[in-house]
């Protein structure tokens, strides 16, 4: 999970087989990617008390892709989280830039483990 700015958190969902562009995914990988994205989106929205979700794939450099593997951003949203709703895309582009996503800005292993543990309960059977 990332998106440690004042706006909230995001989760990245990546296919198991790393590919650069969405078109390079096999049909079954696309289905798996979106089934997982749907499930994770439901959890992220609930856990972070969102009321909506922005799903984003930046596919190619002109679309803002700076990391050369397919990934889906899942961003929980709330009313008024951005003055201009589409500003979320400006934030996404900044988020993926090398200097904005440098190790100095990453959370510790302990912080990520605690967050994963908090989210794990949503994925357990019967939840």
N, C-alpha and C positions, 0 to 999 in steps of 0.2 A: 504494500500500500504506500501511497505517496501523498502528494498534494498537501504538504504541510503548511501551506500559506494560511492566511486568516480566513479563507473561504471554506475550508473543510478538508475532506479526505477524498482520495480517489483510489480505486483499485484497478490494476491492470490485469487483464486476462489474456494469456498468450497461448497459441496452439503448442502442442508438445513438439511438433517438428518445426524448427525455426525456418521461416521463409521470409523474404524481404517484402513481397507484395501480396495483397489479398488474392489476386488472380492466380497465384502460385499454389494456393491451397486446393487440395482434392475435395470433391463434394462432401464426403463423409467428415472431413476436417472442418469444413464450414458449418455443417450441422452440429458437430460437437462444440465448436467454438461458441455458437450462438445459444445452444442449450445451457452451457455453463455460464455464459454471460447473463442469460435471463435469471438463472438461479442465484448467482452472486449479486446481481442487481437488486433482487428482492431483499436479500440479507443486508446489503449496504444501505439501502433506503431505510429499512427498519432500524438498524443499529444506530445510524447517525441521525435519526429522527427527520429524515427528508420527507418531502411531499411529492417529489418528482425525481426523475433521473435523466441525466444527459449521458447518452452513449456516443462515443466518438472513435472513429478509426481515421487516422491521417495516412492515406495510402499514396506514398510518393512524395518527393521533396517539395513539389509545388503545392501540395496539400498540407504542408507543414510537418511531414514526417522527418524526424531527425535521428531516430533510432532505426536501424535497418533490419527490423523484424516486425511482423504483423503483431499488433496488440490492440485491444479494445480498452479504452478508458471508460470506467463506470464512475460517474460523479453524482453523488446525492445532492439534490437541490432543494432550496426553500424559497419561499416568496421573499423578494427583495435581496437575495444574496449578491446580486449584481445590479447596479443602477440600470445598466443596459443589458438585457438578457444575453445577447450574443457576445458580450465581453468574455464569456466563458472560453471562447475559442482563442482569444488573445492570450488568456492565462494558460491554456493548454500549450500553445506554441512556446511561451516562455518556459513553462515547466519542462519541456523536452529538450531545451537547448542545453548544450554541454556544460556551460558554466553555471547554469541554474540547477542542473542535476548533478553537481559535483559531489564526491564523497563527503566533503565537509558539511554538506547540507543533509546527508542521509541520517536516518535514525539509527540508534544502536541496535545490535542484535537482540538485546534484552527487551527494548521497546517493541520491536517487531514481533518477538515471540509472545509478549503479553497481549498484543493486539490480535495475533492469530488465535491465541487461546480464547479470547473474548468472542471472536467470530465463530470459532469452531462449534460452539453450542447450538448455533442456528442450523448447522448441517447434520447434526446427529438425528438419528431416526426418531420420528414422532414429533419433531419440532416444527 
